[in-house]
Amino acid sequence: MLQYNNDLLGVLLICFLYICLMSIRVSNLTKSYDSIKAVNTINFSIKKGEIVGFLGPNGAGKSTVMKILTGYIKEFEGEAFINELSISKNTIEIQKRVGYLPEHNPLYLDMYVKEYLGFNAGIYKVPKTRIDAIIKEVGLDSHAGKKIRELSKGYRQRVGIAAALLHNPDVLILDEPTTGLDPNQLVEIRTLIKNVGKEKTILFSTHILQEVEAVCDRVIIINKGEIVADQNLDTIQNDKQQLILVEFDIKVEKEFILQLPNLKEADNIFDTTWELNFSSKNDMRAQVFDFAHSQGLKILSLTKKNENLEKIFQDLTK
């Protein structure tokens, strides 16, 4: 009996510690608009300190989930927690602990940067000294005295992130923060998110998959209101599958290509060029080269590619 009690206590302690490590936890979350389910019984959790990419095509339910997690949508089924506080029962307290940058960054364009952040500081009742600190943290030092309408899109996004960080939240939720940015601005915002993520839990929605690969620890993919993938990026990037792009000197029939060992799929993507999908960790380029040589074919180009997030996203959301 004593051994049974000790085992039970051990299991309960592990469960308690697991829950304590979670910044975001969603259980059977469902949201319907009339007869349409925008979010359909989804479950996921995010540990403290994780940067998680939240992906899906337009209308998949991403923004709905984010609005529930920030307390903007109050009517839903299931449960959602921030730091184990129920969102439906503790909305005001949750909003003190969450920083939120919506998809359409709501800024007062006629206000000066520092003035706007001061306005937000008053709402959250944070010390004015926090404004200068956050301006420096997000790299707005040289723009603090400008009107927001004078700023580029990249710097407006910085203002939005600064406003979301002013009250020093535990969790940061960013909905499409890099949309419409040029390549230089993308790098700047990416670096900013990575730096902020050293101390915060971040749920990060974007259509730019390369940004997820560069910034995130993990990816959750949602399609038609349901989660279709939840994986660490390391797992995706170290997958046993590999893609090889090969261009021959002449056209080749598919039946001929299918003789290659460990070949899962072959697509003739253009004229004499094939995309070959192998299920092997070994570099299959040597096998392709030897095969072509034995059949009297010449290879004009041969490139190995990882099966990247873009391919996985397309396969899961077609």
Secondary structure, DSSP 8 states (H G I E B T S, - for coil): -HHHHHHHHHHHHHHHHHHHTEEEEEEEEEEEETTEEEEEEEEEEEETT-EEEEE--TTSSHHHHHHHHTTS----EEEEEETTEETTT-HHHHHHHEEEE-SS----TTSBHHHHHHHHHHHHT--THHHHHHHHHTT-GGGTTSBGGGS-HHHHHHHHHHHHHTT--SEEEEESTTTT--HHHHHHHHHHHHHHTTTSEEEEE-S-HHHHHHH-SEEEEEETTEEEEEEEHHHHHT-SEEEEEEEESS---HHHHTTSTTEEEEEEEETTEEEEEEE-SS-THHHHHHHHHHTT--EEEEEEEE--HHHHHHHHH-
